[in-house]
Amino acid sequence: MTSAKSEHLKAVQVPVAWHPGLPIYASESFLKTVGDEYGWLGHEQNGRLRCVLPYTILRKAGVRFVRFRVETIPLQPDFDEHEERNFLNGCVDYFRNTGAGLVLPGSNAAIFRTYPDGAVVAPYGTFIKDLRQPEATLFDEIHADYRKKIRSAGRAGVEIKSGSEYLGLSYDIVADTLRRSGGDVIKGHEDFRKSILSLGTNVKIFVAEHQGKAQACLLTAFSQYCAYTFYGGSISDPVKGAMHMLHWEAMRQLKDMGVERFNFQGVRIHPEAGSKQEGIFTFKKRFGGRFVEGYTWKCALQPLKWAAYSMAVRLFKGGDIIDRERHKLGAHEAQSISQ
């Protein structure tokens, strides 16, 4: 990160002009399903749009919460981290002036290169696999143990199927997986169905089956730019290698459709040894993608509403992702500088 003095670049509302070369999470079809209000902010210079930041607004108990579903999208090759930080300062000014209460932590697909002044910040990352490489190269990148499991699942008769007819089944698998792992409760079936189907042809549902029984599912939201692991889960005792084969076959099919990247959508930095989060990190890492490190952040816009949110999230959840990970920030930034 740059240590240069930051400024406040003016952020303005710009038209939502999504195309397949941008993340699907920036599209109007997605944004309108996850927010009460939505749009893009951007910064213009010399008549040229330098970047955009898609956002959603959630309204609860009279408070307007800002949440980002994807990070800042550069539109010019020289848009660097220093300019992005200045732009994010302008975004905070914009939302404060429009009466929003606070900026919530972004989704786990929103990995920012930097963050605005005064934000509460934690390091966060993801693994991204470049699907533009030859298929043999993609497979060779995968850890030897995972390649073995993929082949084993194939020999055992695991089959990968896809289609919207697996939506209800996938919901049941994902909900059960979250219950077993103690994760966040998934939205209701009808809301889940609407959010998936709203993406139209930009969502693909994969299921691993063995002898007619579903073993695991993976739902990907995608555009030409990138596919994201939107939802996934497995039964309690799946056939060995079914989940590994499911991810590999999803990557193969998406590559054949012209998708350029596969984003495993979020991991914690330096997870505790032996923890569930370390297991997630290792699972995603072993598929051989590039490790991308960045930040997730939140920000107070109105002090009283910020205080109420902070108290509630600590009381009911023991804090949010940033509260749990922010202690790693100093070590992470020191390591980034040394590199």
C-alpha positions as CSV (number, residue, x, y, z in Angstrom):
1,M,0.0,0.0,0.0
2,T,1.1,3.5,-0.7
3,S,1.8,5.8,2.3
4,A,1.3,9.0,0.3
5,K,-1.1,11.6,1.7
6,S,-4.6,10.7,0.6
7,E,-7.2,13.1,-0.8
8,H,-10.9,13.0,-1.6
9,L,-11.8,12.6,-5.2
10,K,-15.4,13.3,-6.1
11,A,-17.5,10.2,-6.5
12,V,-20.6,10.6,-8.6
13,Q,-23.5,8.4,-9.6
14,V,-23.0,7.0,-13.1
15,P,-25.2,4.8,-15.2
16,V,-25.1,1.0,-14.7
17,A,-23.5,0.0,-18.0
18,W,-22.7,-3.6,-17.3
19,H,-21.3,-6.0,-20.0
20,P,-19.9,-9.6,-19.9
21,G,-16.4,-8.2,-19.6
22,L,-17.2,-7.1,-16.0
23,P,-17.9,-9.1,-12.9
24,I,-21.4,-10.5,-12.7
25,Y,-21.8,-9.0,-9.2
26,A,-21.7,-5.6,-10.9
27,S,-24.7,-6.3,-13.1
28,E,-28.1,-4.7,-12.5
29,S,-29.8,-8.1,-12.6
30,F,-27.8,-9.2,-9.6
31,L,-27.6,-5.9,-7.7
32,K,-31.4,-5.4,-7.7
33,T,-31.9,-8.8,-6.0
34,V,-29.6,-8.1,-3.0
35,G,-30.5,-4.4,-2.2
36,D,-33.4,-2.1,-1.6
37,E,-31.4,0.5,-3.7
38,Y,-28.4,0.0,-5.9
39,G,-26.2,1.7,-8.4
40,W,-22.7,2.5,-9.5
41,L,-20.4,5.3,-8.3
42,G,-17.6,6.5,-10.4
43,H,-14.9,9.1,-10.8
44,E,-14.4,11.1,-14.1
45,Q,-11.3,12.9,-15.2
46,N,-10.9,14.8,-18.4
47,G,-14.2,13.4,-19.7
48,R,-13.1,9.8,-19.1
49,L,-14.5,7.5,-16.4
50,R,-11.6,6.2,-14.3
51,C,-13.3,3.5,-12.3
52,V,-16.7,2.4,-11.0
53,L,-17.8,0.9,-7.7
54,P,-21.2,-1.0,-7.7
55,Y,-23.1,-0.7,-4.4
56,T,-26.3,-1.8,-2.7
57,I,-28.3,-0.1,0.0
58,L,-30.1,-2.2,2.6
59,R,-32.8,-0.5,4.8
60,K,-33.4,-1.9,8.3
61,A,-35.1,-0.2,11.2
62,G,-34.9,3.1,9.5
63,V,-31.2,2.9,8.8
64,R,-29.6,2.8,5.4
65,F,-26.7,0.4,5.2
66,V,-24.2,0.5,2.3
67,R,-22.7,-2.8,1.2
68,F,-20.4,-3.6,-1.7
69,R,-20.8,-6.9,-3.6
70,V,-17.5,-6.5,-5.6
71,E,-14.5,-4.3,-5.3
72,T,-13.6,-1.1,-7.2
73,I,-13.4,-1.8,-10.9
74,P,-10.6,0.1,-12.7
75,L,-11.5,1.3,-16.2
76,Q,-8.1,2.8,-17.1
77,P,-4.7,0.9,-16.9
78,D,-3.0,3.6,-14.8
79,F,-5.7,3.6,-12.0
80,D,-3.4,2.8,-9.1
81,E,-4.0,2.1,-5.4
82,H,-3.3,5.7,-4.3
83,E,-6.0,7.0,-6.7
84,E,-8.3,4.3,-5.6
85,R,-8.0,5.3,-1.9
86,N,-8.8,8.9,-2.9
87,F,-11.8,7.7,-4.8
88,L,-13.0,5.6,-1.8
89,N,-12.7,8.7,0.4
90,G,-15.0,10.4,-2.1
91,C,-17.4,7.4,-1.9
92,V,-17.6,7.7,1.8
93,D,-18.3,11.5,1.5
94,Y,-21.1,10.7,-1.1
95,F,-22.8,8.1,1.1
96,R,-22.5,10.3,4.2
97,N,-24.1,13.2,2.4
98,T,-27.0,11.1,1.2
99,G,-27.9,10.0,4.8
100,A,-26.6,6.5,4.9
101,G,-25.7,5.2,8.4
102,L,-22.7,3.1,7.8
103,V,-20.8,0.9,5.3
104,L,-21.1,-2.8,6.2
105,P,-18.4,-5.3,5.5
106,G,-18.5,-6.2,1.8
107,S,-19.3,-9.7,0.5
108,N,-16.6,-12.3,0.4
109,A,-16.2,-11.5,-3.3
110,A,-15.2,-7.9,-2.6
111,I,-11.4,-7.9,-2.1
112,F,-10.3,-4.3,-2.2
113,R,-6.7,-3.2,-3.0
114,T,-7.0,-0.4,-0.4
115,Y,-9.5,1.3,1.9
116,P,-10.6,4.8,2.8
117,D,-9.4,7.0,5.7
118,G,-11.0,6.2,9.0
119,A,-12.2,2.7,7.9
120,V,-12.1,-0.3,10.2
121,V,-10.1,-2.8,8.2
122,A,-9.0,-6.5,8.0
123,P,-6.9,-8.3,5.5
124,Y,-8.7,-10.8,3.3
125,G,-8.0,-12.8,0.2
126,T,-9.1,-15.2,-2.5
127,F,-7.7,-17.7,-5.0
128,I,-8.3,-17.1,-8.7
129,K,-7.6,-19.7,-11.4
130,D,-6.9,-18.4,-14.9
131,L,-9.1,-20.5,-17.2
132,R,-7.4,-19.0,-20.3
133,Q,-4.6,-21.6,-19.9
134,P,-4.7,-25.0,-21.7
135,E,-6.7,-27.6,-19.9
136,A,-3.7,-29.8,-19.2
137,T,-2.0,-26.9,-17.5
138,L,-5.0,-26.2,-15.4
139,F,-5.1,-29.8,-14.3
140,D,-1.4,-30.0,-13.6
141,E,-1.7,-26.9,-11.3
142,I,-3.9,-28.9,-9.0
143,H,-2.3,-30.6,-6.0
144,A,-1.3,-34.2,-6.7
145,D,-3.5,-35.5,-3.9
146,Y,-6.5,-33.7,-5.4
147,R,-5.8,-35.0,-8.9
148,K,-5.8,-38.5,-7.4
149,K,-9.1,-37.9,-5.7
150,I,-10.7,-36.5,-8.9
151,R,-9.6,-39.6,-10.9
152,S,-10.8,-41.9,-8.0
153,A,-14.2,-40.3,-8.0
154,G,-14.4,-40.8,-11.8
155,R,-13.5,-44.5,-11.5
156,A,-16.1,-44.9,-8.7
157,G,-18.8,-43.7,-11.1
158,V,-19.4,-40.1,-9.8
159,E,-21.1,-38.1,-12.6
160,I,-21.3,-34.3,-12.8
161,K,-24.6,-33.0,-14.0
162,S,-25.9,-29.4,-14.4
163,G,-29.2,-27.6,-15.0
164,S,-31.8,-25.4,-13.3
165,E,-33.8,-28.6,-12.3
166,Y,-31.2,-29.1,-9.5
167,L,-32.0,-25.8,-7.9
168,G,-34.3,-27.2,-5.1
169,L,-31.9,-30.0,-4.4
170,S,-29.0,-27.6,-4.2
171,Y,-30.8,-25.5,-1.7
172,D,-31.3,-28.5,0.6
173,I,-27.7,-29.5,0.3
174,V,-26.4,-25.9,1.0
175,A,-28.7,-25.4,3.9
176,D,-27.8,-28.7,5.5
177,T,-24.1,-28.0,5.0
178,L,-24.4,-24.7,6.8
179,R,-26.3,-26.2,9.6
180,R,-23.6,-28.9,10.1
181,S,-20.8,-26.4,10.0
182,G,-22.4,-23.8,12.3
183,G,-22.3,-21.2,9.5
184,D,-24.7,-18.4,8.7
185,V,-28.3,-19.4,8.1
186,I,-29.1,-19.4,4.4
187,K,-32.0,-17.3,3.1
188,G,-35.4,-18.9,2.7
189,H,-36.0,-21.2,-0.2
190,E,-38.1,-18.7,-2.2
191,D,-35.6,-15.9,-1.8
192,F,-32.8,-18.3,-2.7
193,R,-34.7,-19.4,-5.9
194,K,-35.4,-15.8,-6.9
195,S,-31.8,-14.7,-6.4
196,I,-30.4,-17.6,-8.5
197,L,-33.0,-17.4,-11.3
198,S,-32.6,-13.6,-11.6
199,L,-29.2,-14.2,-13.1
200,G,-30.8,-16.0,-16.0
201,T,-28.1,-17.5,-18.2
202,N,-25.3,-16.2,-16.0
203,V,-25.7,-18.8,-13.3
204,K,-24.8,-22.5,-13.6
205,I,-25.8,-25.2,-11.1
206,F,-23.6,-28.3,-10.9
207,V,-24.3,-31.5,-9.0
208,A,-22.1,-34.5,-8.3
209,E,-24.1,-37.8,-8.4
210,H,-23.2,-41.3,-7.5
211,Q,-25.6,-44.1,-8.3
212,G,-28.5,-41.6,-8.6
213,K,-27.8,-39.9,-5.2
214,A,-26.5,-36.3,-5.1
215,Q,-23.2,-36.0,-3.3
216,A,-22.5,-32.3,-3.6
217,C,-23.5,-29.1,-5.4
218,L,-21.8,-26.0,-6.7
219,L,-23.7,-22.9,-7.9
220,T,-21.6,-20.4,-9.9
221,A,-22.5,-16.9,-10.9
222,F,-20.5,-15.9,-14.0
223,S,-19.8,-13.7,-16.9
224,Q,-17.0,-13.9,-19.5
225,Y,-14.8,-12.0,-17.0
226,C,-15.1,-14.5,-14.1
227,A,-17.0,-17.3,-12.5
228,Y,-17.6,-17.1,-8.7
229,T,-18.3,-20.0,-6.3
230,F,-21.7,-18.5,-5.3
231,Y,-22.9,-21.4,-3.1
232,G,-21.7,-24.9,-2.5
233,G,-22.1,-27.9,-0.2
234,S,-22.1,-31.6,0.2
235,I,-23.9,-34.4,2.0
236,S,-22.5,-35.5,5.4
237,D,-20.6,-38.5,3.9
238,P,-20.0,-38.0,0.2
239,V,-18.1,-40.3,-2.1
240,K,-14.4,-39.6,-1.8
241,G,-13.3,-37.0,-4.3
242,A,-16.8,-36.0,-5.3
243,M,-16.4,-32.4,-4.3
244,H,-13.0,-32.2,-5.9
245,M,-14.3,-33.6,-9.2
246,L,-17.3,-31.2,-9.0
247,H,-15.0,-28.1,-8.9
248,W,-12.7,-29.4,-11.6
249,E,-15.6,-30.3,-14.0
250,A,-17.2,-26.9,-13.3
251,M,-13.9,-25.2,-14.3
252,R,-13.7,-27.3,-17.4
253,Q,-17.2,-26.5,-18.5
254,L,-17.0,-22.8,-17.7
255,K,-13.7,-22.6,-19.7
256,D,-15.4,-24.2,-22.7
257,M,-18.1,-21.5,-22.4
258,G,-15.4,-18.8,-22.7
259,V,-15.2,-17.8,-19.0
260,E,-11.7,-16.4,-18.3
261,R,-11.3,-16.9,-14.5
262,F,-12.6,-19.0,-11.7
263,N,-12.7,-17.2,-8.3
264,F,-13.0,-19.3,-5.2
265,Q,-14.6,-16.3,-3.4
266,G,-12.8,-15.5,-0.2
267,V,-10.4,-16.9,2.4
268,R,-9.0,-15.6,5.6
269,I,-5.4,-14.6,5.8
270,H,-3.1,-16.8,7.9
271,P,-6.0,-18.8,9.4
272,E,-5.4,-20.5,12.8
273,A,-3.8,-24.0,12.5
274,G,-6.4,-26.7,12.8
275,S,-9.3,-24.4,12.4
276,K,-12.3,-24.8,10.0
277,Q,-11.0,-21.7,8.2
278,E,-7.6,-23.3,7.6
279,G,-9.4,-26.3,6.1
280,I,-11.3,-23.9,3.7
281,F,-8.0,-22.1,2.8
282,T,-6.2,-25.4,2.1
283,F,-9.1,-26.8,0.0
284,K,-9.2,-23.7,-2.3
285,K,-5.4,-23.3,-2.4
286,R,-4.8,-26.9,-3.7
287,F,-6.7,-26.2,-6.9
288,G,-3.7,-24.1,-7.9
289,G,-5.1,-20.6,-8.4
290,R,-3.2,-17.4,-7.9
291,F,-3.5,-16.1,-4.3
292,V,-4.8,-12.5,-4.2
293,E,-4.5,-10.6,-1.0
294,G,-6.4,-7.4,-0.2
295,Y,-8.8,-5.9,2.3
296,T,-12.3,-5.9,3.6
297,W,-13.5,-2.8,5.4
298,K,-16.4,-1.0,7.1
299,C,-16.9,2.6,8.0
300,A,-19.0,4.8,10.3
301,L,-21.1,7.5,8.5
302,Q,-23.3,8.4,11.5
303,P,-21.8,7.8,14.9
304,L,-24.9,6.8,16.8
305,K,-26.0,4.3,14.1
306,W,-22.5,2.9,13.9
307,A,-22.5,2.4,17.7
308,A,-25.8,0.6,17.6
309,Y,-24.7,-1.7,14.8
310,S,-21.4,-2.5,16.5
311,M,-23.1,-3.3,19.8
312,A,-25.7,-5.5,18.1
313,V,-23.3,-7.5,16.0
314,R,-21.1,-8.1,19.0
315,L,-24.0,-9.2,21.1
316,F,-25.7,-11.6,18.6
317,K,-22.7,-12.8,16.5
318,G,-19.6,-12.1,18.6
319,G,-18.6,-9.5,16.0
320,D,-18.4,-9.5,12.2
321,I,-15.7,-10.8,9.9
322,I,-13.7,-7.6,10.3
323,D,-13.9,-7.6,14.1
324,R,-12.5,-11.2,14.1
325,E,-9.7,-10.5,11.6
326,R,-8.6,-6.9,12.1
327,H,-5.9,-7.9,14.6
328,K,-4.0,-9.3,11.6
329,L,-3.8,-6.0,9.8
330,G,-0.5,-4.7,11.1
331,A,1.4,-7.9,10.4
332,H,-0.2,-8.2,6.9
333,E,0.8,-4.6,5.9
334,A,4.3,-5.0,7.3
335,Q,4.7,-8.1,5.2
336,S,3.3,-6.4,2.1
337,I,5.8,-3.5,2.5
338,S,8.7,-5.9,2.9
339,Q,7.8,-7.7,-0.3
